Amino acid sequence: MKLQLLLPVVLAALLLAAPARADMAASFDMEELTRGYALPCDAQRAERRRNIQPPYFPGRPDSFKNDMAALVIYSPHLTAEQRQKAEQLFAGVPSYALPLVWRGGGVYVFTRRGIVEAVPALAVESEWFGDLGLYMEVDRRLYLPFEKGVGLKRQRNGDFAAERWVPTDRDQPRAINHETGHIIDAMLGRYSRGSRAADGRTRLSNRSDYMDAFNSDLARLTSQRRPIPIERIRKLGYYMPRSYKGFRLGIQEDQRARREVFAELWAEAHGHDKNKLSAAYPDTFKVVKALAEFLKTQDAVAPVKCEFN
């Protein structure tokens, strides 16, 4: 049977086996979503090139430019050991997420020394000399550094410089999967119906099923039957809104909290559970896992498979 004839049969079987998935599909613009998976590879590459963002900050070094529209950029300054680790980290990203990231214009950037190595314009602020992983949505790039600067000094021109660099002690497999969660939140969210927030962005973390689960978990956390101690809630403050119905929780504004929770639960759903956030957000975790399975299904039945680079 030809693949074009087989695809509707496979889709029908999947939907019959899982009615919940059919309900989820109804909440997406499936015509537009599946169109991307069905395009010939040349057309998918053209779509990727259209979606790659120009530099948001001036002065991008030549080694971090992307004229070939590569999905991954490795700093030429990485040591041999760091380069091998970077390749392993990228290989640990769920493969079914990558076609969406590829067509959406996403780029994984591995730097040796902070994000300032790839974005020198950020050297005016000391925080960019750290080793944080970051998905910078303004240029659709995920940055993952291997070293952080210490002994920062402000120079005469106002820029900062590091006296020395030390290896990161972050959990990098969790970091790259967390940041991939941010990418999926935004890129799959583009196809989610009724998910536009007040900031004009359409994200999975703005979906009604996600927000219902999120608020259900917050109601439980602020009740007498909370699943974890209040001390643990305070330690998870990065993943908590400032308050819920007058009960103080964490440090984030509401929408940012939803986004950070989505990204961390995405990482946890793929085996990176250092923070064990699902203990605080069990209902939200179920929604994130269901969305991950939905995306996995789109990749499994894709009629066209393309090489990324």
C-alpha positions in Angstrom: 0.0 0.0 0.0 1.4 3.4 -0.9 2.4 5.7 2.0 -0.1 8.4 1.0 -2.9 5.8 1.3 -1.5 4.2 4.5 -1.3 7.5 6.4 -5.1 8.0 6.9 -5.4 4.4 8.1 -2.6 4.8 10.6 -4.1 8.1 11.9 -7.5 6.6 12.2 -6.2 3.6 14.2 -4.3 5.9 16.5 -7.3 8.1 17.1 -9.6 5.1 17.8 -7.1 3.7 20.2 -6.9 7.0 22.1 -10.0 9.1 22.1 -8.3 11.7 24.3 -5.8 12.3 21.4 -8.6 12.9 19.0 -9.9 15.6 21.4 -6.4 17.1 21.6 -6.1 17.1 17.8 -9.3 19.1 17.6 -7.6 21.8 19.7 -4.9 22.3 17.1 -4.8 23.6 13.5 -4.1 20.1 12.2 -4.3 21.2 8.6 -1.4 23.6 9.0 0.5 21.4 11.4 0.4 18.3 9.3 1.2 20.3 6.1 4.7 20.9 7.4 5.3 17.2 8.0 4.1 16.4 4.5 6.2 18.9 2.5 9.1 17.6 0.4 12.4 18.0 2.1 13.5 20.9 -0.2 10.3 22.7 0.8 10.9 22.0 4.5 14.4 23.4 4.2 13.0 26.5 2.5 10.5 26.8 5.4 13.3 26.6 7.8 15.3 29.3 6.1 12.3 31.6 6.2 11.8 31.0 9.9 15.5 31.6 11.0 15.6 34.9 12.7 18.2 37.6 11.8 20.5 38.6 14.7 18.6 40.6 17.3 21.9 41.9 18.8 24.6 43.5 16.7 28.1 42.0 16.3 27.4 38.3 16.0 30.9 36.6 15.5 31.4 35.0 12.2 31.8 31.6 13.8 28.2 31.8 15.2 26.6 32.9 12.0 24.4 30.4 10.3 24.6 30.8 6.5 24.1 27.1 6.0 20.9 27.1 8.2 22.3 24.4 10.5 20.3 23.1 13.4 23.4 23.0 15.6 26.3 25.3 15.9 29.3 24.3 17.9 31.8 27.0 19.1 35.2 26.6 17.5 36.6 27.3 21.0 35.3 24.1 22.5 37.9 21.7 23.7 37.8 18.2 22.2 36.2 16.9 25.4 33.6 19.7 25.4 32.8 19.1 21.7 32.2 15.4 22.4 30.0 16.3 25.4 28.1 18.8 23.3 27.3 16.2 20.7 26.1 13.8 23.4 23.9 16.5 24.9 22.3 17.2 21.5 21.8 13.5 20.9 19.9 13.4 24.2 17.2 15.8 23.0 14.0 13.8 22.0 14.3 13.1 18.3 10.6 13.5 17.7 10.8 17.1 18.8 13.5 18.1 16.3 11.6 18.2 13.0 9.3 20.9 14.5 12.3 22.8 15.8 14.1 22.5 12.5 11.2 23.8 10.4 10.5 26.5 13.0 14.0 28.0 12.6 15.3 26.9 15.9 19.1 26.7 16.4 21.1 24.9 19.2 24.2 26.8 20.0 27.0 25.3 22.2 29.5 27.9 23.5 32.5 27.4 25.6 32.4 30.6 27.7 29.1 32.0 28.6 26.5 33.3 26.2 28.6 36.5 25.6 30.9 34.3 23.4 28.1 34.1 20.9 26.4 37.4 21.7 29.2 39.9 22.6 26.7 42.8 22.8 25.5 41.3 26.1 28.8 41.9 27.8 27.4 45.1 29.2 25.6 43.0 31.8 27.4 40.7 34.1 24.7 37.9 34.2 25.6 36.8 30.7 29.0 35.6 31.9 27.2 32.8 33.7 26.7 29.2 32.7 22.9 29.3 32.4 21.3 27.5 29.5 18.8 29.8 27.7 16.3 29.7 24.9 16.4 33.3 23.5 13.1 33.5 21.7 13.9 36.8 20.0 16.4 34.9 17.7 15.1 31.4 18.2 18.4 30.1 19.6 19.1 27.8 22.5 22.4 28.6 24.1 24.3 26.1 26.4 27.7 27.2 27.7 30.3 25.0 29.2 32.1 27.5 31.4 31.3 30.6 33.5 33.3 33.7 34.2 34.3 34.7 37.7 36.0 37.8 39.0 34.0 40.1 36.7 35.3 43.6 36.2 33.7 46.5 34.4 36.0 48.0 31.8 36.4 51.7 30.8 34.0 51.2 27.8 31.3 49.9 30.2 31.6 46.2 29.2 32.4 43.5 31.6 35.3 41.0 31.4 36.0 37.8 33.3 39.3 37.4 35.2 39.0 33.7 34.6 36.7 30.9 33.5 35.7 27.8 35.3 33.8 24.7 34.2 30.0 24.6 34.7 28.6 22.5 37.5 25.0 22.6 36.1 23.0 19.5 35.2 23.4 20.1 31.4 21.2 17.2 30.2 18.4 18.6 32.3 19.2 22.2 31.1 19.1 21.4 27.4 15.9 19.4 27.7 14.4 22.2 29.9 15.2 24.8 27.2 13.9 22.5 24.5 10.7 22.5 26.5 10.6 26.3 26.0 11.0 25.8 22.3 8.2 23.3 22.1 6.0 25.5 24.2 6.4 28.3 21.6 6.7 26.4 18.4 4.0 23.7 18.8 2.0 26.4 20.6 1.8 28.3 17.3 -0.7 25.7 16.1 -2.8 25.5 19.3 -6.2 27.1 18.9 -7.3 29.7 21.5 -3.9 29.8 23.1 -3.0 33.5 22.6 -2.1 35.4 25.8 -2.3 39.1 26.6 1.3 39.5 25.3 0.1 38.4 21.8 2.1 35.1 22.0 0.5 31.7 21.3 2.0 29.0 23.5 1.1 25.6 24.9 1.3 27.0 28.4 -1.6 29.3 27.5 -3.9 26.4 26.6 -7.1 26.0 28.6 -6.3 22.4 29.5 -2.9 23.4 30.7 -4.1 26.4 32.7 -7.0 24.4 34.3 -4.4 21.8 35.4 -2.0 24.4 36.6 -4.7 26.2 38.7 -5.9 22.9 40.1 -2.3 22.1 41.3 -1.9 25.6 42.7 -5.2 25.2 44.6 -4.0 22.0 46.1 -0.6 23.5 47.0 -2.3 26.4 48.9 -4.7 24.1 50.7 -4.4 22.1 53.9 -4.0 18.9 51.7 -0.9 20.2 49.9 1.2 17.3 48.6 4.5 18.7 49.6 5.7 20.7 52.7 5.6 24.5 52.5 9.4 24.5 52.9 9.7 22.5 49.7 7.3 24.9 47.9 9.5 27.8 48.9 12.6 26.0 47.5 10.7 25.5 44.2 9.9 29.3 44.1 11.4 29.7 40.6 8.6 27.5 39.4 5.9 29.2 41.4 3.8 32.3 40.8 4.3 35.0 43.4 0.9 34.1 44.9 -2.3 32.2 44.3 -5.5 33.7 45.7 -3.5 35.7 48.3 -1.3 32.8 49.4 2.4 33.6 48.8 4.3 31.0 46.8 7.3 32.0 44.6 9.0 34.6 42.6 7.5 34.6 39.1 4.7 36.5 37.4 1.9 34.2 36.5 2.6 33.7 32.8 6.3 33.3 33.3 5.6 30.7 36.0 3.4 28.7 33.6 6.2 28.7 31.0 8.9 27.7 33.4 6.8 24.9 34.8 6.0 23.6 31.3 9.8 23.6 30.4 10.8 21.8 33.6 8.0 19.2 33.4 8.9 18.6 29.7 12.5 17.8 30.9 11.1 15.6 33.7 8.9 13.8 31.2 12.1 12.9 29.4 13.9 11.5 32.4 15.5 14.6 33.9 13.8 14.9 37.2 16.3 16.6 39.4 13.7 19.0 40.8 10.9 16.4 40.9 8.5 19.2 40.0 5.7 16.8 39.2 5.2 16.3 43.0 4.0 19.9 43.1 2.2 19.9 39.7 0.8 16.3 39.1 -2.2 17.5 37.0 0.0 19.8 34.9 2.5 17.0 34.4 -0.2 14.8 32.9 -1.1 17.6 30.4 2.6 18.1 29.5 3.0 14.3 28.9 -0.1 14.2 26.8 1.2 17.1 24.7 4.5 15.3 24.3 2.8 12.1 23.2 0.7 14.2 20.7 3.9 15.6 19.2 5.5 12.2 19.1 2.5 10.9 17.2 2.8 13.6 14.6 6.4 12.6 14.0 5.6 8.9 13.9 3.1 9.2 11.1 4.9 11.9 9.2 4.9 10.9 5.5 8.2 12.6 4.8 11.4 12.2 6.9 14.2 14.7 6.3 17.9 15.1 7.3 18.3 18.2 9.5 21.8 19.3 8.4 
